[in-house]
């Protein structure tokens, strides 16, 4: 039996978070009426000259720094020629021979499957997006709103061996783009999409096999499924004595399989040459260093800090950092002296759940909960002034009324009761009203104690101390079982 390994490289297109397009002042907004944000440059009107967006260059440099890339101080734009209805000029302005960022790397880490690996970055280049063709039977509609939208293409080295590693790489890259505000990386809007290059070779071989390219996959789940299918397909071809063809393939999500689109183009097919309308781009080294100094903390560095200095678990860090708004809220609360572990748990388990209920576009800040009020709320839990059960009720009241946590506790009488005499009264009432469970405990059924403690906590309306109740209850039941 022949054993194979996959060789995977990814080309990721991410839309840069700018207000205007890369070579014109046309807005780069999503969701506008078709063909409503298309000026003469975007439409490819003869004689219209491109003018480079400085913000796009800055964001590309920022990303290159985050991915440990060499920043090329001298780089240039080229024309990539191909003919399609949504490319009105007949060429795309991109970077081919001299991209803005050279080699770098990205660390991927997945605790569950114990994956920790460094994936090489071949280069990052800037380019303009094409328009969008919408096919309806024999009819093709063209929307040029995306034409000229600024993109970076991050090209990895072929160093991933499994679909799982590929998805881990994509998730890490997505997180960096969002945290550094280089891109909103919204997959549904096409702002983060991936072309996957995949080949197979027999274990032990070093030469690369013939690769296929799977185009425009726009979800982590589909990337994994597409790679799984394509690897299995290529192995089946070779096992049957055939040869894998070099081609571009698409992903059919409904059928859960890849399909052939066209033979794979070579670089010479695109007839690249330097764009005569755009001079060589020369970056000032001091400007680059200023971007480096002002760049936000890398997500991997943030994770290490949260774990090492604040005591958060890896899963807590992952959930907290799954959204930039939740992390920013957490940082603001911790800066006020909030217990970081308790804050993380309440954000991850309670607040994020409530944000999801508000809708897909909502953020944690839409809850109108101020970090100081949240800090006061966590302080009440940590000090033991309120119980966990009361805390769940209290957070509802805080979000509904926007009142201060401390004021609400006093107003609603939520403070924990610590008087042992009152706890004894609750226990006596529970024992009197539940002769069956009491008898079961006396017969040796230890588990029934939890029911009796819960009943006493119910009488306390969540304000009693469950540990004190359990101690008193156990002592009384044992005294009944073994009287002196």
C-alpha positions as CSV (number, residue, x, y, z in Angstrom):
1,X,0.0,0.0,0.0
2,X,1.4,3.4,-1.0
3,X,1.3,6.1,1.6
4,X,1.0,9.7,0.6
5,X,1.3,13.1,2.2
6,X,-0.3,16.3,1.1
7,X,1.6,19.5,0.3
8,X,-0.5,22.6,0.8
9,X,0.1,26.3,0.2
10,X,-2.4,29.0,0.6
11,X,-3.0,32.3,-1.2
12,X,-5.2,34.6,0.9
13,X,-6.8,37.8,-0.4
14,X,-7.8,40.3,2.2
15,X,-9.4,43.6,1.6
16,X,-7.6,46.5,3.2
17,X,-9.6,48.6,5.6
18,X,-9.5,51.9,3.7
19,X,-12.3,54.4,2.9
20,X,-11.4,54.6,-0.8
21,X,-10.0,52.3,-3.5
22,X,-6.4,51.7,-4.1
23,X,-5.9,53.9,-7.1
24,X,-8.8,56.3,-7.0
25,X,-11.0,58.2,-4.6
26,X,-14.0,56.0,-5.3
27,X,-15.5,54.7,-2.0
28,X,-14.7,51.1,-1.1
29,X,-17.9,50.5,0.8
30,X,-19.8,47.2,0.6
31,X,-23.5,46.9,-0.2
32,X,-23.9,50.0,-2.4
33,X,-26.3,49.9,-5.4
34,X,-24.6,48.0,-8.4
35,X,-22.2,50.2,-10.3
36,X,-22.8,53.3,-8.1
37,X,-19.3,53.7,-6.8
38,X,-17.4,53.5,-10.1
39,X,-15.3,56.4,-11.3
40,X,-13.3,56.7,-14.5
41,X,-10.3,54.8,-13.0
42,X,-12.4,51.9,-11.7
43,X,-14.2,51.7,-15.0
44,X,-11.0,51.6,-17.0
45,X,-11.8,54.7,-19.1
46,X,-8.8,55.3,-21.5
47,X,-6.5,58.1,-20.3
48,X,-7.6,57.9,-16.6
49,X,-4.5,57.7,-14.5
50,X,-4.2,55.7,-11.2
51,X,-3.1,57.5,-8.0
52,X,-1.8,55.3,-5.1
53,X,-3.7,55.2,-1.8
54,X,-1.1,55.9,1.0
55,X,-3.2,54.3,3.6
56,X,-3.3,51.0,1.7
57,X,0.5,51.0,1.6
58,X,0.7,51.7,5.4
59,X,-1.7,48.8,6.1
60,X,0.3,46.4,3.9
61,X,3.5,47.4,5.8
62,X,1.8,46.9,9.1
63,X,0.7,43.4,8.1
64,X,4.2,42.6,6.9
65,X,5.7,43.6,10.2
66,X,3.2,41.4,12.1
67,X,4.1,38.4,9.9
68,X,7.8,38.9,10.4
69,X,8.4,39.8,6.8
70,X,11.2,41.7,5.2
71,X,9.7,45.1,4.2
72,X,11.0,45.9,0.7
73,X,11.8,49.7,0.6
74,X,11.8,49.6,-3.2
75,X,8.8,47.8,-4.9
76,X,6.7,48.4,-7.9
77,X,3.4,47.6,-9.6
78,X,2.9,45.4,-12.7
79,X,0.1,44.8,-15.1
80,X,-1.4,41.3,-15.1
81,X,-3.3,40.7,-18.4
82,X,-6.4,38.6,-18.7
83,X,-9.8,39.2,-20.3
84,X,-13.0,38.9,-18.4
85,X,-16.2,41.0,-18.4
86,X,-15.6,42.3,-14.8
87,X,-12.0,43.5,-15.7
88,X,-12.7,46.6,-17.9
89,X,-9.1,47.6,-18.5
90,X,-8.1,44.1,-19.7
91,X,-5.4,44.0,-17.0
92,X,-5.2,44.0,-13.2
93,X,-2.7,46.2,-11.4
94,X,-0.8,44.0,-9.0
95,X,2.8,43.4,-7.8
96,X,4.7,40.5,-9.3
97,X,8.4,40.9,-9.6
98,X,9.0,43.3,-6.6
99,X,6.3,42.9,-3.9
100,X,6.0,45.2,-0.9
101,X,6.9,42.4,1.6
102,X,9.3,39.6,1.3
103,X,9.7,36.3,3.2
104,X,8.3,36.0,6.7
105,X,6.5,33.4,8.9
106,X,3.4,32.8,11.0
107,X,3.3,30.6,14.1
108,X,0.2,28.3,14.3
109,X,-0.8,26.7,17.5
110,X,-3.8,24.4,18.3
111,X,-3.8,23.0,21.8
112,X,-6.5,20.3,21.2
113,X,-4.5,18.5,18.5
114,X,-1.1,19.6,19.9
115,X,-0.2,21.3,16.7
116,X,2.5,23.9,16.9
117,X,4.3,24.9,13.8
118,X,5.9,27.7,11.9
119,X,4.6,28.3,8.4
120,X,6.7,30.3,6.0
121,X,5.3,33.3,4.2
122,X,6.7,33.6,0.6
123,X,5.7,37.2,0.1
124,X,2.8,39.7,0.4
125,X,1.8,41.9,-2.5
126,X,-0.8,44.7,-3.0
127,X,-3.2,44.7,-5.9
128,X,-6.6,45.9,-7.0
129,X,-9.7,43.7,-6.9
130,X,-11.7,43.0,-10.1
131,X,-15.5,43.6,-10.4
132,X,-18.0,40.8,-9.9
133,X,-19.8,38.8,-12.6
134,X,-23.3,37.4,-11.7
135,X,-24.3,34.6,-14.0
136,X,-28.0,33.9,-14.6
137,X,-28.4,31.2,-17.2
138,X,-27.2,32.7,-20.5
139,X,-27.2,36.2,-19.0
140,X,-24.1,37.7,-17.3
141,X,-24.5,40.9,-15.2
142,X,-21.4,42.9,-14.2
143,X,-21.1,45.0,-11.0
144,X,-17.9,47.1,-11.0
145,X,-18.3,48.4,-7.4
146,X,-15.4,46.1,-6.3
147,X,-13.2,47.1,-9.2
148,X,-10.2,48.8,-7.7
149,X,-10.9,47.8,-4.1
150,X,-7.5,47.5,-2.3
151,X,-6.3,44.0,-1.5
152,X,-3.2,42.3,-0.1
153,X,-2.4,38.8,-1.2
154,X,-0.6,36.8,1.4
155,X,1.2,33.8,-0.2
156,X,2.4,31.1,2.1
157,X,5.1,28.6,1.3
158,X,3.9,25.0,0.7
159,X,4.6,23.9,4.2
160,X,1.2,22.7,5.4
161,X,0.6,18.9,5.4
162,X,-3.0,18.5,6.5
163,X,-6.3,20.4,6.1
164,X,-6.3,21.0,9.8
165,X,-3.0,22.8,9.7
166,X,-4.3,24.9,6.8
167,X,-7.4,26.0,8.8
168,X,-5.2,26.7,11.8
169,X,-3.1,29.0,9.6
170,X,-6.1,30.8,8.2
171,X,-7.6,31.4,11.6
172,X,-4.3,32.8,12.9
173,X,-4.0,35.1,9.9
174,X,-7.6,36.2,10.1
175,X,-7.1,37.1,13.8
176,X,-4.0,39.2,13.0
177,X,-5.8,41.1,10.2
178,X,-8.8,41.9,12.5
179,X,-6.8,42.8,15.6
180,X,-4.4,45.1,13.8
181,X,-7.3,46.6,11.9
182,X,-5.6,45.9,8.6
183,X,-8.9,44.3,7.3
184,X,-12.3,43.6,8.8
185,X,-11.7,40.1,7.1
186,X,-15.5,39.7,6.7
187,X,-15.9,36.4,4.8
188,X,-19.5,36.9,3.9
189,X,-18.7,40.1,2.1
190,X,-15.7,38.6,0.3
191,X,-13.1,40.5,2.3
192,X,-11.2,37.4,3.2
193,X,-11.0,34.6,0.7
194,X,-8.5,31.8,-0.1
195,X,-7.1,30.0,-3.0
196,X,-5.6,26.6,-2.0
197,X,-2.8,24.9,-3.9
198,X,-2.5,21.2,-3.1
199,X,-0.5,18.3,-4.4
200,X,0.4,14.9,-3.1
201,X,3.6,12.9,-3.0
202,X,4.7,9.5,-1.5
203,X,6.0,9.6,2.0
204,X,9.8,10.1,2.0
205,X,9.8,11.9,-1.3
206,X,11.1,15.5,-1.5
207,X,10.0,16.5,-5.0
208,X,6.7,18.3,-5.2
209,X,3.9,16.7,-7.1
210,X,1.6,18.3,-9.7
211,X,-0.6,20.8,-7.9
212,X,-4.1,21.9,-8.5
213,X,-5.5,25.3,-7.3
214,X,-8.9,25.5,-5.6
215,X,-10.2,29.0,-6.2
216,X,-12.1,31.5,-3.9
217,X,-13.0,29.4,-0.8
218,X,-14.7,31.7,1.7
219,X,-15.1,29.8,4.9
220,X,-12.8,27.8,7.2
221,X,-15.1,24.8,7.1
222,X,-15.2,24.8,3.3
223,X,-11.4,25.0,3.1
224,X,-11.1,21.9,5.3
225,X,-13.7,20.0,3.3
226,X,-12.3,21.1,-0.1
227,X,-8.8,20.0,0.8
228,X,-10.0,16.7,2.3
229,X,-11.9,16.0,-1.0
230,X,-9.1,17.1,-3.3
231,X,-6.4,15.1,-1.5
232,X,-8.5,12.0,-1.6
233,X,-9.3,12.6,-5.3
234,X,-5.6,13.0,-6.2
235,X,-4.6,9.8,-4.3
236,X,-7.4,7.9,-6.2
237,X,-6.1,9.2,-9.5
238,X,-2.5,8.1,-8.8
239,X,-3.6,4.7,-7.3
240,X,-5.5,4.0,-10.5
241,X,-2.4,4.6,-12.5
242,X,-3.3,8.1,-13.7
243,X,-1.6,11.4,-13.5
244,X,-2.9,14.5,-11.7
245,X,-3.5,17.4,-14.1
246,X,-2.3,20.9,-13.4
247,X,-5.5,22.8,-13.3
248,X,-7.7,25.3,-11.6
249,X,-10.7,23.8,-9.7
250,X,-13.7,25.2,-8.0
251,X,-15.5,24.1,-4.8
252,X,-19.1,23.0,-5.0
253,X,-20.4,23.3,-1.4
254,X,-23.7,21.7,-2.2
255,X,-22.1,18.6,-3.7
256,X,-19.2,18.7,-1.3
257,X,-16.6,18.2,-4.1
258,X,-14.2,20.1,-6.3
259,X,-14.7,20.4,-10.0
260,X,-12.5,21.3,-13.0
261,X,-12.7,24.9,-14.2
262,X,-9.7,25.3,-16.6
263,X,-6.1,24.4,-17.1
264,X,-3.8,26.2,-14.8
265,X,-2.3,29.4,-16.2
266,X,1.4,30.0,-16.0
267,X,3.0,33.4,-15.1
268,X,3.9,34.0,-18.8
269,X,0.3,33.6,-19.8
270,X,-0.5,36.8,-18.0
271,X,2.2,38.8,-19.8
272,X,3.3,40.7,-16.7
273,X,5.2,44.0,-17.2
274,X,5.8,47.1,-15.1
275,X,2.8,49.5,-15.1
276,X,4.0,52.6,-17.0
277,X,1.4,54.8,-15.2
278,X,2.8,54.1,-11.7
279,X,6.4,54.9,-10.7
280,X,8.5,52.7,-8.5
281,X,7.3,52.8,-4.9
282,X,10.1,53.9,-2.6
283,X,9.4,53.7,1.2
284,X,11.2,55.8,3.7
285,X,12.9,53.6,6.3
286,X,12.0,56.0,9.1
287,X,8.3,55.9,8.1
288,X,8.4,52.1,8.2
289,X,10.0,52.1,11.7
290,X,7.3,54.5,12.9
291,X,4.6,52.1,11.7
292,X,6.5,49.3,13.5
293,X,6.6,51.3,16.8
294,X,2.9,52.3,16.6
295,X,1.6,48.8,15.7
296,X,-0.7,47.1,18.1
297,X,0.4,44.1,20.1
298,X,0.4,40.8,18.1
299,X,-2.4,38.4,19.1
300,X,0.1,35.6,19.9
301,X,1.9,38.0,22.3
302,X,-1.4,39.0,23.8
303,X,-2.3,35.3,24.4
304,X,1.0,34.7,26.2
305,X,0.6,37.8,28.3
306,X,-3.0,36.9,29.3
307,X,-1.9,33.4,30.3
308,X,1.4,34.2,32.0
309,X,0.6,37.4,33.8
310,X,-3.2,37.1,34.4
311,X,-3.6,33.4,34.8
312,X,-6.2,32.8,32.0
313,X,-6.4,29.3,30.4
314,X,-5.7,28.8,26.7
315,X,-9.4,28.2,26.0
316,X,-10.4,31.4,27.9
317,X,-7.8,33.4,25.9
318,X,-9.1,31.9,22.6
319,X,-12.8,32.7,23.4
320,X,-12.0,36.2,24.7
321,X,-9.9,37.0,21.6
322,X,-12.4,35.6,19.1
323,X,-13.8,39.1,18.9
324,X,-11.9,42.3,19.1
325,X,-14.7,44.1,21.0
326,X,-14.7,41.5,23.8
327,X,-11.0,41.7,24.2
328,X,-11.0,45.6,24.3
329,X,-13.8,45.5,26.9
330,X,-11.8,43.0,29.0
331,X,-8.7,45.2,28.8
332,X,-10.6,48.2,30.0
333,X,-12.2,46.3,32.9
334,X,-8.8,44.8,34.0
335,X,-7.2,48.3,33.9
336,X,-9.7,49.2,36.6
337,X,-8.5,46.5,38.9
338,X,-11.1,43.8,38.0
339,X,-10.2,40.2,38.7
340,X,-9.1,39.0,35.3
341,X,-10.2,35.4,35.6
342,X,-13.7,36.2,36.8
343,X,-14.0,39.0,34.2
344,X,-13.0,36.6,31.4
345,X,-15.5,34.0,32.5
346,X,-18.4,36.4,32.7
347,X,-17.6,38.0,29.4
348,X,-17.2,34.7,27.6
349,X,-20.1,32.8,29.2
350,X,-22.7,35.6,29.8
351,X,-22.0,38.8,27.9
352,X,-21.1,37.3,24.6
353,X,-24.2,35.1,24.7
354,X,-26.3,38.3,25.1
355,X,-24.5,40.0,22.3
356,X,-25.3,37.1,19.9
357,X,-29.0,37.5,20.9
358,X,-28.8,41.1,19.6
359,X,-27.9,40.0,16.1
360,X,-24.9,39.2,13.9
361,X,-23.7,42.8,13.6
362,X,-23.9,43.6,17.3
363,X,-20.8,44.2,19.5
364,X,-20.3,43.9,23.2
365,X,-20.5,47.7,23.5
366,X,-24.1,47.6,22.3
367,X,-25.0,46.2,25.7
368,X,-24.3,49.7,27.1
369,X,-22.4,48.2,30.0
370,X,-19.6,50.5,31.1
371,X,-16.4,48.8,32.2
372,X,-16.6,50.5,35.6
373,X,-20.0,49.1,36.3
374,X,-18.9,45.6,35.1
375,X,-15.8,46.0,37.4
376,X,-18.1,46.8,40.4
377,X,-20.3,43.8,39.5
378,X,-17.3,41.4,39.5
379,X,-16.1,42.9,42.7
380,X,-19.4,42.0,44.4
381,X,-18.9,38.4,43.3
382,X,-15.2,38.2,44.3
383,X,-15.9,39.7,47.8
384,X,-18.7,37.2,48.4
385,X,-21.4,39.9,48.8
386,X,-23.6,38.2,46.3
387,X,-24.0,34.5,45.3
388,X,-23.5,33.1,41.8
389,X,-27.3,32.7,41.5
390,X,-27.9,36.3,42.5
391,X,-25.1,37.4,40.1
392,X,-27.0,36.0,37.1
393,X,-30.2,37.9,38.1
394,X,-28.2,41.0,38.9
395,X,-26.5,41.2,35.5
396,X,-29.9,41.1,33.9
397,X,-31.0,44.0,36.0
398,X,-27.9,46.0,35.3
399,X,-28.3,45.6,31.5
400,X,-32.0,46.4,31.6
401,X,-31.7,49.5,33.9
402,X,-28.1,50.7,33.3
403,X,-28.0,51.3,37.0
404,X,-24.9,50.9,39.2
405,X,-24.3,47.3,40.4
406,X,-23.8,48.4,44.0
407,X,-26.9,50.5,44.0
408,X,-29.0,47.7,42.6
409,X,-27.8,45.2,45.2
410,X,-29.0,47.5,48.0
411,X,-32.2,48.5,46.2
412,X,-33.2,44.9,45.4
413,X,-32.0,43.4,48.7
414,X,-29.6,41.1,46.9
415,X,-26.8,41.0,49.5
416,X,-25.7,37.6,50.7
417,X,-27.0,36.6,54.1
418,X,-24.3,35.3,56.4
419,X,-26.3,34.9,59.7
420,X,-26.0,31.2,60.9
421,X,-29.3,31.5,62.8
422,X,-31.2,32.3,59.6
423,X,-29.4,29.4,57.8
424,X,-30.6,27.1,60.6
425,X,-34.2,28.2,60.1
426,X,-34.0,27.4,56.3
427,X,-32.5,24.0,57.0
428,X,-35.1,23.2,59.6
429,X,-37.9,24.1,57.2
430,X,-36.4,22.0,54.4
431,X,-36.0,19.0,56.7
432,X,-39.6,19.3,57.9
433,X,-41.1,19.6,54.4
434,X,-39.1,16.8,52.8
435,X,-39.4,13.6,54.9
436,X,-38.9,11.4,51.8
437,X,-35.5,12.7,50.8
438,X,-34.4,12.9,54.5
439,X,-35.2,9.2,54.9
440,X,-33.3,8.4,51.7
441,X,-30.2,10.2,53.1
442,X,-30.5,8.3,56.3
443,X,-30.6,5.1,54.2
444,X,-27.3,6.0,52.7
445,X,-28.3,7.9,49.5
446,X,-25.7,10.6,49.7
447,X,-26.7,12.3,46.4
448,X,-30.0,13.4,47.8
449,X,-28.1,16.0,49.9
450,X,-27.7,18.2,46.8
451,X,-31.5,18.3,46.4
452,X,-31.9,19.4,50.0
453,X,-29.2,22.1,49.7
454,X,-30.9,23.4,46.6
455,X,-34.3,23.5,48.4
456,X,-32.7,25.6,51.2
457,X,-31.1,27.9,48.7
458,X,-34.5,28.3,47.1
459,X,-35.9,29.4,50.5
460,X,-33.1,31.9,50.8
461,X,-33.9,33.3,47.3
462,X,-30.3,32.7,46.3
463,X,-28.9,34.9,49.1
464,X,-27.7,32.1,51.4
465,X,-24.3,30.5,51.6
466,X,-24.6,27.0,50.0
467,X,-21.4,25.8,51.9
468,X,-22.9,26.9,55.3
469,X,-26.3,25.3,54.4
470,X,-24.6,22.0,53.4
471,X,-22.6,21.9,56.7
472,X,-25.6,22.6,58.9
473,X,-27.8,20.2,56.9
474,X,-25.3,17.3,57.0
475,X,-24.8,17.8,60.8
476,X,-28.6,17.7,61.5
477,X,-29.2,14.7,59.2
478,X,-26.4,12.8,60.7
479,X,-27.6,13.7,64.2
480,X,-31.1,12.3,63.3
481,X,-29.5,9.2,61.9
482,X,-27.2,8.5,64.8
483,X,-28.8,10.1,67.9
484,X,-26.7,10.0,71.1
